[in-house]
């Protein structure tokens, strides 16, 4: 069968010219495909450029410049450890699909044996790095890695009980929840809390880098950003959760409920004489027991929200709120009120 006739008329030439102009205007290279030798030169130049960039960075950050393995914890290995720990905490829900209840203890023992070995390796890497970069007095001795991991493993039963209270709180607060198993399997807030309860314990043990890796895994999975340093009481529930931010020095009481888009953040950052931000100061809110904070609310600074209070959607709070208060953008008023009596902002 003969090929269809190709168009060589004015329309075809105009189309070709337009395509070339578009490529030139966007900076997209066009022309003959580069030869293998040219591609090899490009790769060699890129490798050399990246090597120089790494060298400059390592010198500026006092990093190692010698042959050897990676000197920081591996995000991939930490993610695998977290997956194992989730299965250890909830073996019949987050463990292997073929696990039987009568085999739970054996599965947990085998998994914890692997976790202890792998986590100890990552902890030693963090402690080595911390002592090199921060100084010997700023981090535990790397020889203590095994002791720290043992302390973390022994805390898992307490972490499980805290998470059980979070599951029950979510089930009781959400009318759409049909059971506690649905909460555990499906709710992003609970997934973020599993990571946070583990990350917070590691942070308390002096392992903030691995703790932050675990927190950021949950952040990427759920859109919920909880700093490992935040102290959160039992029976905590984040409904929906996307866009929720809880800062490093926040303190949250028991039976607190947050909705999506809530920010518990800092209002300002003091600086030293050189203009550097002073780290470690308390700068995030303290939330009392039984507080409910609705979607989009922003609470900034080291302010206290009294127990039993309710913060309405999209409010902006930068001052203390007394216990059992209701804070809202505006109060509803009757249309029969005089026109000069406007709704008061809370």
N, C-alpha and C positions, 0 to 999 in steps of 0.2 A: 504494500500500500504506500503510495507516495506521501512524503511529509507535507503537512499543511504549509501553504505559502506564508513566508515571514513578511511582516510589514516593514517597509523601509521608507514609508511616507513621512510627511511633516509631523504627524502626531507621535509616531514612534521616536523620531529624533528629539522632539520636545520632551517626551517622557524621560529619555535617557539623560538629557541635559539637566532636567529638574532633579533627578536622583543624584547626579554628580554634585550639583550645587548644594543639595541637602547634606550630603556626606561632608563636603568641605566646610559648611557652616557649623556643623556639630563637632568638628575635629576628628571624625572617624576616618582612619586611614583607608585609602583605596588605591587600587592599582594592582600590579602583578603580585601573586602570592609569594612571600619571602622564601628564599632557598633554605635548605637544611643548614648550610653553613651560617647564613645570617641569623636563623633562629638560635643556633648554638651560641653565637656571639652575644645575642640578647640575653640568653639565660645566664651565661658566664658573667656578664656585666651586672645583672640583677643579683646573682649570688654574692658577688663582691660588694655591691652596694649595701645589701642587707647585713653582710658580715661586719662592715664598717659601722653601720648603725647600731648593731648589737654591741660591738666593742665600745663605742662611745657611751652607750647607755650603761653598760656594766661598770665602766670606769667612774661615771658620774654617781652611780648608786653603790659603789664599793662592793660590787658583786665579784664572784670568782671568775678568773680568766685562766682556767686550766682544764685539761681533759678530765672527763668524768661524767657520771649520770646527772640527771636533773636534780637540782638542789632545793626544790619546793614541792609541797604536796601536789599530787596529780588530781585535777578535777574529775577525770574519768574514774580513777580508783576510788575517790571519795564517793562518787555517785553510786558505784557498785556496792560500797559499804553501806550506804544509806538504804539501798534496795534490800540488802540483807537484813538490816536492822528493822525496817518496816515489817518484814516477814517474821522476824523474831517477836516483835511486839504483838502482831495480829496474824498468827500463822494460818488460821483457817479462813481468813479473809484476804490477806495480802501476801500469803505464802504461795508455794507451788500449787498448781491447779489439781494435781493428783494426790495431795497430802491427805492422809486420814487422821481423824482426831486421836486415835489410839497411838499414833506415831509422832504426836506433837513434840514431846519432850526430847526424843532422839533427834528430830530435825533441828530443834532449837540448839541442842548441845553441839551438833556438827557445824551449824551455821556460826555459832558464837566462836567456836575454835578458829574458823577461818577469819572472822571479823577481828578477833584479838590479834592475830598475826599481821593482817594487812593494815589495821588501824595503827598498831604500834610502829610500823614502818613509816606511815605518813606523819604520825606525831613526832617521831624522831627527826624527820626532815624539817618540820615546822620549828622545832626547838633549836636545831642547828642554825637555821636561817635567822631566828630571832636573836640568838646570842651574837651572831656575826654582825647583824645590822643594828641592833638596839643596845647591845652590851650585855655582859655576863649577868649583871644585876637586874636586868629587865625581863628575864624569862627563866623558867625552870631548867635545870641541867638536863641535857638530852638523855643522860643515863636514867632519868626518872620516867621515860616514856612508858615503860611497862606498868609502873605504879599508877600513872595517870589513867591509862586505858583500863586497868583493873577497877579503879574507882568509878569510871564511867559505866562499865559493864554492871557493876553492883547497883548502880542507880536505875537501871532499866525497869525493875518492878515498880518503883515510885513513878517513873515517867509513864508507864502503862496505866497506873491508877489515875493520874492527872488527865490523860487522854480519854479514859473512860468517862470522867466527869464532863469533858468537853463534848463527847458524843451525846451524852444524855441531855446536856444543855441545848444542843442544836435540835435534837428531836422534840424537846418540850416547847421550844420557842418558835419552830417553823411549822405552820399548819400544813405545808405541802409535804413534809417528811412522813413517810409511811412506816418507817421503822428505823431502829438504830443501825442496822446493817446498811441500809441505803445511805445514811449519813456517812458512815465510814468509807464506803466504796465510791461515793459520787461527789461529796461536797468538797469544793476547793478549800474552804476555810479549815476543814479538818485536816486536809492534806498538808496545808501550810503549818498547822499547829504540830503535827507529828514531827516535821523537820525542826520547828522552833524549840519544842521541848528538849530535843536532843542537842541542838546547837547551843541553847542556853546553858545546859549542863557542861558542855565542853568549854564554853566561854568562862564559866566559873572556875574550871580547872586550869585556866591559864592557856587555853588553846584557841585564841580568837580567829586565827586564819582559817583553820579547818571549820570552825563554827560558821564563819562568814560564807565559806563555800557551800555549806549545807543550806544556809538561809537563802542564798542566791539561787540555788536549785529550785527551791519552792517558789521564789519570786518569778523565775522564768516559767514554771509550770502553771502557776495560778494567777499571776498578776498581783499577789499580796506580798508586800515588802515589810517584813518584821526583822528588825536588827536583833542579832543574838543576845545583845545586852539587855533588852527589854525584859522587865520582870512582870509576869502575867500569872494571876491567880487561877484557881480552879474554876471549872464550869464556864469557860470562855467560849463565846460563839461569834464568828464573823459570818454574817449572812451575805451570800453572793460573793462579796470580797474584792472584786476587781478594783484596782486602784487604791486599796487601803495601804496606808503607810504608818508604821509605828517606829518611833525613833529609839536610839540606843539607850537613853536614860529614862525612858518612860516606865512608869509603875502603874499596873492595872490590877485592881482588886478582884474579888470573886464575883461570879455571876454577872459579868459585864457582857453586853451585847453591842457589836458594831455592825453597821451596814456598809455597803460598797462605797468607795471613794472617800472614806474618812481619813483625815490626816492628824496624827498626834506628833507634831513637829516642833522644831526650835524656832524661836522668834528672832534671835540674833546670835552672833558668834563673836565673843570678845577676842581681841588680838593682843599680842605682846608688843614690846617696843620695836621689834623688827617687822611688825605687820602680819605675823603668822597667827593663824587661828589657834587659840588655846584649847587643847584637847582635854577631854575627861571631865569637864564641868557638868553638873546636872542642868539640863536645858530643855527637857521634854516634860509633858504634863504628868500629873498624878491623878489617876481616875479611881474614885471610890467604889465600894461594893455596889452592886445592883444598879449600875448606870447603864442607860441605853443612849447610843449616839447614832442618829439616823444619817442617811446617805449624803455625802458631799460636805459634811461638817468638818471644820478646820479648827483645831485647838492648838495654840502655839505658846511656847515658853513654859517655864516651870510654874504653871498654875495648877490649882487643885479643883477638881470637879467633885463636889460633895456627893456622898452616898445617896442612892435613890433618885438622882437627877436624870432629866431627859433633855438631850440636846437635839433640836429639830434639824431637818434637812437644810444643808447649805449655810448654816450659821457660822459666824467667825468669832471665835472666843479667844481673848488674850488676857483675861482677868479671872480671878477665882470665882467659882460658882458655889453658893451655899448648898448644903444638903437639901434634898427633896425639892429642887427647883425645876422649872420648865423654861427652857430658853428656845425661843422661836424667832423667825424673821419678823413676823408681824402677827398681831392678834386679830381674830375675826371680830367684827363689830356689826351691829345692826344698821341697816340702811336708814332706819328712822332716827338715828342720832343726828345732831346738828352737823352741818357740813364742815365746820371748823374743828371738829373733834376727829382727828385722824387716828388711825391705828398706830399704836406706839411700838417702836422697835424694842426688842428685848435687849 
